[in-house]
Amino acid sequence: MMIALISCTAALAVLALLSFGKFAKSQTWRATVTPLASIIGSGFLICGPLLAKEFGSAAIVAMAALLALAYAVGAVIRFNIIHVENHAPTLALHDPFAWAMRVGQVLLAIAYAVSVAYYLKLLAEFTLKPIAIDPAMHMLVANIVVTVIIVALTALTFSGDVKKIEHAAHASVSVKIGLIAGLIAGLALWWASGSAPAAALPAARISWAGVPLLLGLLITVQGFETSRYMGNSYDQQTRVRTMRLAQWLSSAIYLAFLALLTPVLGRAAESEGVAGILDIMTFVAPILGLFVLGGAVTSQLSAAIADSIGSGGIMIEVSRRKLGVRTAFMVASALSIAVVWLTDPFEVIALASRAFAAYYGMQAVLAFWVSRRTGAGNGAAQAGFVAVGLVCIVAALAGAPAES
């Protein structure tokens, strides 16, 4: 009872603060919300069990390494917000650098389309978890649900109601963060009250064999790059500052959640499916199971809406507006549906990670290139761009499905 009370109180307090507080109306928070919403999907829910299964009690070390990689990639994007954006207006249409920028945009459009499949696959998994479905039919039902959602989103885009959907997705961020706050508060109380079972922790396992899985989870901490494409709304310094803030906040949430899972890491490692965390939180307290379900659904739906809009918008931009809105969104939706039907939930995590890793690799190339062209950044920065680019290339080539 006490866990339920504290969880609900924390959730409502954070929801009220983010909905009505003075800070919630500031430009800093508005610019932080978009990358933060993209980063905090259901990744923080699926990472715990998957990392516990692969790394045992060293799961939090693996999570910290993944977040460090994401922050390094974020530093590359932040460099490009300033220097690539300032250099772009000086380029001729067929300048090789301009072509490299367009390749990066194409990679991002594809990555967004794949990530829509990823987000909605997870949404279906969490939504169907409490429903008794014949295991032989589970995949078919989940794919049908996801396809219907994608078609519905595309239809709403055609109707001209996309702005209303965007506003709804933006508002859901406050609900999502409120639910996460309640989840973490409930886990913390469970730990502090001594209710957590005195179970033996699984042995720590750190080896090179776990690296492909870790790289395959890059999608779970992705989303900060959205700040790069908010130039119509915010200046460069605001986007750099708020992207960094979004990564700090999301990293704190990921690490706190995984640390609080410590008493049940053994149970987490044995959980089945990407929605296995739902069983674990229900074991802690039934109210937390509801929080997980609500957080997963709001996270995935809002992120899927944002990325479907982003994918279509970038395709229009890359085509130099030769593609109309309907055609662009139909292409993006068709790609997402193909990914849905050709992959299982574990495979789509790795596929989406590979797509974003390829995009991040191109951003590292652009950062190194513009640094050499304009003299921005010293030798250490250029070495950093090369290192990040090489890691991203490895992630794009070797990111492994979580089930492997």
Salt bridges, closest charged atoms under 4 A:
GLU85 OE2 - ARG228 NH1 3.16
GLU85 OE2 - ARG239 NH1 2.73
ASP95 OD1 - ARG373 NH2 2.93
GLU125 OE1 - HIS138 NE2 3.25
GLU166 OE1 - LYS163 NZ 3.45
ASP279 OD2 - LYS129 NZ 3.20
